[in-house]
Amino acid sequence: MTTFTVPTRNEVAPTNQAIFDNLQKALGFVPNLYATIAYSDNALAKYLAYQNAKTSLSNREKEAVNLIVSQVNGCIYCQSAHTVLGKMNGFTDEQVIDIRKGKSSDARLNALLQLAADITKNRGRASAENVDAFFTIGYTKENLVDLVLQISDKIAMNYLHNLTQIPVDFPVAPAI
């Protein structure tokens, strides 16, 4: 299989060089997976705009979705990155592990996790039970649309890492 290396700033298009500079300022580094997206002259800007678009889901809900989808798809890079981000959004180590296992003691978050895992595993053909539980707990049709878009964001990154196997540049998430 073709080996991928993480492109450096000098190896990407000028548009991506500017994005690298902004990421360096904001995060203190350019995450390897973002750098890998920069193999495409247009994909990094497109992806960041998509990832940062307004949504009806809270940051905690987004991180929970990112964690469960990455677990289902077996992406160690995203499991690791979103473990860090999940903790930055108030989850404990134990809660992060539970989320990756698809469960939460918070009933609302649990319904979100169950549906996100089901959608991911079954390629959008979730059980009526999980969909109904999602709506019964108080989520809306807007939330459902935003959930599907959040899942699609994470699937894209999971697949990119699973194909490229670029080095994980976050503390590696524990195996569960």
C-alpha positions as CSV (number, residue, x, y, z in Angstrom):
1,M,0.0,0.0,0.0
2,T,1.2,3.6,-0.7
3,T,2.8,5.2,2.3
4,F,1.7,8.7,3.3
5,T,3.9,11.2,5.0
6,V,2.6,14.4,6.6
7,P,3.2,17.2,4.2
8,T,5.1,20.2,5.5
9,R,4.1,23.8,5.0
10,N,6.5,24.2,2.1
11,E,4.9,21.2,0.3
12,V,1.4,22.5,0.2
13,A,-0.4,25.1,-1.9
14,P,-0.1,28.8,-0.9
15,T,-3.8,28.8,0.2
16,N,-3.0,25.9,2.6
17,Q,0.2,27.5,3.8
18,A,-1.9,30.4,5.1
19,I,-4.3,27.9,6.8
20,F,-1.3,26.2,8.3
21,D,-0.2,29.6,9.7
22,N,-3.6,30.2,11.2
23,L,-3.7,26.8,12.7
24,Q,-0.2,27.3,14.2
25,K,-1.4,30.5,15.8
26,A,-4.6,29.1,17.1
27,L,-3.5,25.7,18.2
28,G,0.2,25.9,18.5
29,F,0.6,23.2,15.9
30,V,-0.9,21.9,12.7
31,P,-2.5,18.5,13.5
32,N,-1.2,15.8,11.2
33,L,-4.6,14.9,9.9
34,Y,-5.3,18.5,8.9
35,A,-1.9,18.6,7.2
36,T,-2.8,15.5,5.3
37,I,-6.0,17.0,4.0
38,A,-3.7,19.7,2.5
39,Y,-2.6,17.2,-0.1
40,S,-5.6,18.7,-1.9
41,D,-5.3,22.4,-2.8
42,N,-9.0,22.9,-1.9
43,A,-10.0,20.3,0.7
44,L,-8.6,21.9,3.9
45,A,-10.4,25.2,3.6
46,K,-13.6,23.4,2.5
47,Y,-13.3,20.9,5.4
48,L,-12.6,23.5,8.1
49,A,-15.6,25.6,6.9
50,Y,-17.8,22.5,7.1
51,Q,-16.4,21.5,10.5
52,N,-16.8,25.0,12.0
53,A,-20.3,25.7,10.6
54,K,-23.1,26.6,13.0
55,T,-25.1,23.7,14.4
56,S,-27.9,23.0,16.8
57,L,-25.7,20.6,18.7
58,S,-23.7,21.8,21.7
59,N,-19.9,21.4,21.7
60,R,-20.3,18.6,24.2
61,E,-22.8,16.8,22.0
62,K,-20.5,17.2,19.0
63,E,-17.6,15.7,20.9
64,A,-19.7,12.8,22.1
65,V,-20.7,12.1,18.5
66,N,-17.1,12.5,17.3
67,L,-16.0,10.0,19.9
68,I,-18.6,7.3,19.3
69,V,-18.3,7.5,15.5
70,S,-14.5,7.3,15.7
71,Q,-14.8,4.3,18.0
72,V,-17.3,2.5,15.6
73,N,-15.0,3.3,12.7
74,G,-11.8,2.2,14.5
75,C,-10.0,5.5,13.9
76,I,-7.3,5.8,16.6
77,Y,-6.3,9.3,15.4
78,C,-9.8,10.7,15.9
79,Q,-10.4,8.7,19.1
80,S,-7.2,10.3,20.4
81,A,-7.9,13.9,19.2
82,H,-11.4,13.8,20.5
83,T,-10.4,12.4,23.8
84,V,-8.4,15.6,24.3
85,L,-11.2,17.8,22.9
86,G,-13.9,15.9,25.0
87,K,-11.9,16.7,28.2
88,M,-11.6,20.3,27.1
89,N,-15.4,20.3,26.9
90,G,-15.9,19.0,30.4
91,F,-15.9,15.2,30.1
92,T,-13.9,13.2,32.6
93,D,-11.7,10.4,31.6
94,E,-14.3,7.9,32.7
95,Q,-17.1,9.7,30.8
96,V,-14.9,9.7,27.6
97,I,-14.5,5.9,27.9
98,D,-18.2,5.4,28.5
99,I,-19.0,7.6,25.5
100,R,-16.6,5.5,23.3
101,K,-18.5,2.5,24.6
102,G,-21.8,4.1,23.5
103,K,-23.3,4.9,26.8
104,S,-23.8,7.9,29.2
105,S,-25.4,8.3,32.5
106,D,-27.1,11.4,31.1
107,A,-30.3,10.1,29.4
108,R,-30.3,12.8,26.7
109,L,-26.6,12.2,25.8
110,N,-27.2,8.5,25.9
111,A,-30.1,8.7,23.3
112,L,-27.8,10.8,21.1
113,L,-25.0,8.2,21.4
114,Q,-27.2,5.3,20.7
115,L,-28.6,6.9,17.6
116,A,-25.2,8.1,16.4
117,A,-23.7,4.6,16.8
118,D,-26.7,3.0,15.1
119,I,-26.5,5.4,12.1
120,T,-22.8,4.9,11.7
121,K,-22.9,1.1,12.0
122,N,-25.9,0.7,9.7
123,R,-25.0,3.4,7.2
124,G,-28.0,5.6,7.9
125,R,-30.5,2.8,8.5
126,A,-31.0,3.3,12.2
127,S,-33.6,1.4,14.2
128,A,-37.0,3.0,14.8
129,E,-36.4,2.4,18.5
130,N,-33.3,4.6,18.5
131,V,-34.9,7.3,16.4
132,D,-38.0,7.4,18.6
133,A,-35.8,7.5,21.8
134,F,-33.9,10.5,20.3
135,F,-37.1,12.4,19.7
136,T,-38.8,11.3,22.9
137,I,-35.9,12.7,25.0
138,G,-36.4,16.1,23.4
139,Y,-34.3,16.3,20.3
140,T,-35.8,17.9,17.2
141,K,-35.7,17.3,13.4
142,E,-33.1,20.1,13.2
143,N,-31.0,18.1,15.7
144,L,-31.4,15.0,13.6
145,V,-30.2,16.7,10.4
146,D,-27.2,18.3,12.4
147,L,-26.4,14.9,13.9
148,V,-26.2,13.3,10.4
149,L,-23.9,16.1,9.2
150,Q,-21.7,15.7,12.3
151,I,-21.5,12.0,11.7
152,S,-20.5,12.6,8.0
153,D,-17.8,15.1,9.1
154,K,-16.3,12.5,11.4
155,I,-16.6,9.6,9.0
156,A,-14.6,11.6,6.4
157,M,-11.8,12.1,8.9
158,N,-12.0,8.5,10.1
159,Y,-11.7,7.2,6.6
160,L,-8.9,9.5,5.7
161,H,-6.8,8.4,8.7
162,N,-7.7,4.7,8.3
163,L,-6.4,4.9,4.7
164,T,-3.3,7.0,5.3
165,Q,-2.3,5.8,8.8
166,I,-0.4,9.1,9.4
167,P,1.1,9.4,12.9
168,V,-1.1,10.3,15.8
169,D,0.1,13.6,17.2
170,F,-2.2,13.6,20.3
171,P,-1.8,11.4,23.4
172,V,-3.0,8.1,22.2
173,A,-6.5,7.1,23.4
174,P,-6.5,4.0,25.6
175,A,-7.8,0.9,24.0
176,I,-11.2,-0.3,25.3
